[in-house]
Amino acid sequence: MATTNDLKNGMVLRLDGQLWQVMWFQHHKPGKGGAVVRTKLRSVESGKTVDKTFNADVRVEVAVVDKRTMQYLYNDGTSYVFMDTGTYEQLEIDPETVGAAKNFLLEQQEAIIATNEGRVLYLEMPASVELEITYTEPGVVGDSATGRTKPATLETGHEIQVPLFINQGERVKVDTRDSSYLGRVKG
């Protein structure tokens, strides 16, 4: 147990039987009355975000979340299989838990797996990944001056928007949070 004065970003709380991750918090002392702690919480289960205000010094239950770096091995059709590189223990994760991270997963790639009481909560990808473009329309000389984009398919099968001058076979850096193109990878 901790108090609302001990809150930190990233901490996971158990409120009303559900797990909530603290995304943001602020201690606030109004002119009248007692101090409060304003928070923005994200549900670990559904991803829903809510604003919640607590009185200062209220006791909250902190959930123990174990984060381990694991290596992605393969998708067997029903689940994604990861391996702990230290113990060689394998863990199967359902597609709903993997979510949008599947768009950026390549075999042998590492990701952080968060668990609570043996149950997988979520998968943390790096902020950006480097992937190869497997298909896109060819670039045309002079296309680099405009800010227009075209669709391109990554080696994972995911489609993103890239500038017109990007060609098939090039490696690009992609933001895993919003699938945006970040730049070419110098080879």
C-alpha positions in Angstrom: 0.0 0.0 0.0 1.1 3.5 -0.7 -0.5 7.0 -0.5 -1.5 9.3 -3.3 1.5 11.4 -2.4 3.8 8.5 -3.5 2.4 8.3 -7.1 4.8 8.3 -10.0 4.3 8.1 -13.8 4.2 4.5 -14.9 3.1 3.1 -11.5 0.2 0.6 -11.7 -2.6 0.8 -9.2 -5.4 -1.7 -8.4 -8.6 0.4 -8.0 -12.0 -1.3 -7.7 -10.5 -4.7 -8.9 -9.0 -3.2 -12.0 -5.4 -2.3 -12.9 -4.8 1.3 -13.9 -1.4 2.8 -15.0 -0.6 6.4 -13.9 0.1 8.4 -17.0 0.2 11.8 -15.4 -0.3 13.2 -11.9 -0.2 16.7 -10.2 -0.4 17.7 -6.6 -2.8 20.6 -6.2 -3.4 22.8 -3.1 -6.5 25.0 -3.7 -7.0 28.2 -1.6 -9.7 26.5 0.4 -9.8 23.0 1.6 -7.3 20.2 1.6 -4.7 19.2 -1.0 -5.7 16.9 -3.8 -3.8 14.8 -6.4 -5.1 15.0 -10.0 -4.3 12.0 -12.1 -4.8 10.7 -15.6 -5.1 6.9 -15.5 -5.1 4.4 -18.3 -6.8 1.0 -17.9 -4.3 -1.8 -18.4 -7.1 -4.1 -19.7 -8.9 -1.9 -22.2 -6.6 1.1 -22.8 -9.4 3.5 -21.8 -8.1 6.8 -20.2 -9.8 8.5 -17.3 -9.1 11.6 -15.1 -9.4 10.9 -11.4 -8.9 13.2 -8.4 -7.8 11.8 -5.0 -7.6 13.6 -1.7 -4.0 13.8 -0.5 -2.6 11.0 1.7 -5.4 8.6 0.6 -4.1 5.0 0.7 -4.1 3.2 -2.7 -3.0 -0.4 -3.6 0.0 -0.6 -5.9 0.0 -3.6 -8.2 3.3 -5.5 -8.6 4.1 -5.5 -12.3 7.0 -7.6 -13.5 8.6 -6.4 -16.7 11.0 -8.7 -18.5 12.8 -8.3 -21.8 11.8 -11.2 -24.1 12.6 -12.2 -27.6 9.8 -12.7 -30.2 10.1 -16.2 -31.7 7.1 -16.8 -34.0 3.3 -16.7 -34.4 1.8 -20.1 -34.4 -1.6 -19.0 -35.8 -3.3 -18.7 -32.4 -0.7 -16.9 -30.3 2.6 -15.1 -30.4 5.5 -17.0 -28.8 8.2 -15.1 -26.8 11.2 -16.4 -25.0 13.0 -15.2 -21.9 16.6 -14.9 -23.1 17.9 -15.6 -19.6 15.9 -18.7 -18.7 14.8 -19.9 -22.2 11.3 -20.1 -20.8 8.7 -19.6 -23.5 5.5 -17.6 -23.1 2.5 -17.6 -25.4 0.6 -14.3 -25.7 -2.8 -14.0 -27.4 -3.3 -11.5 -30.3 -5.6 -9.2 -28.4 -2.8 -8.5 -25.8 -0.1 -8.1 -28.5 -2.5 -5.5 -30.2 -0.9 -3.1 -32.7 2.6 -4.2 -31.8 2.1 -7.1 -34.3 2.6 -4.5 -37.0 6.2 -4.1 -36.0 7.3 -7.5 -34.7 10.0 -9.4 -36.5 11.4 -12.8 -35.4 14.3 -12.4 -33.0 13.2 -8.9 -32.0 13.1 -8.0 -28.3 10.1 -6.4 -26.5 9.3 -5.8 -22.9 6.5 -8.0 -21.5 4.6 -6.8 -18.4 3.0 -9.4 -16.2 1.0 -9.3 -12.9 0.4 -12.4 -10.9 1.4 -14.6 -13.9 -1.0 -12.8 -16.3 0.4 -10.9 -19.3 -0.8 -7.3 -19.1 0.8 -5.6 -22.1 3.7 -5.6 -24.5 6.0 -2.6 -24.7 7.8 -1.9 -28.0 10.7 0.4 -28.5 9.6 3.9 -29.6 10.8 3.3 -33.1 11.9 0.3 -35.2 13.8 -0.1 -38.5 12.0 -2.1 -41.2 12.4 -2.7 -44.9 9.9 -1.5 -47.5 8.8 -4.7 -49.4 6.5 -2.9 -51.8 5.7 0.7 -52.9 5.3 2.5 -56.2 8.7 3.6 -57.6 9.8 7.1 -56.9 10.1 9.7 -59.6 12.9 12.3 -60.0 11.7 15.6 -58.6 9.3 14.1 -56.1 11.4 15.1 -53.1 10.3 18.8 -53.1 6.7 18.2 -52.1 5.3 17.0 -48.8 3.1 14.4 -50.4 3.1 10.7 -49.4 2.3 7.3 -50.8 1.5 3.9 -49.3 4.3 1.5 -48.6 4.2 -2.1 -47.3 6.7 -3.0 -44.6 8.3 -6.4 -44.2 5.8 -7.2 -41.4 2.9 -6.7 -43.9 1.8 -3.4 -42.2 1.1 -0.5 -44.5 2.4 3.1 -43.7 2.6 6.4 -45.6 6.1 7.4 -46.8 7.4 10.3 -48.9 7.3 9.9 -52.7 11.1 9.5 -53.0 11.2 6.3 -50.9 11.7 3.1 -53.0 11.1 -0.6 -52.5 14.0 -2.3 -50.7 15.0 0.7 -48.6 15.1 0.5 -44.8 13.0 3.1 -42.9 12.6 4.1 -39.3 8.9 3.9 -38.1 7.3 5.3 -34.9 5.6 2.3 -33.2 3.1 4.5 -31.4 1.4 6.0 -34.5 2.9 4.1 -37.5 4.4 7.3 -38.8 7.5 7.5 -41.1 10.5 9.0 -39.2 13.2 8.8 -41.9 15.5 6.7 -44.0 18.0 4.4 -42.4 21.5 5.0 -43.7 22.9 1.6 -44.7 
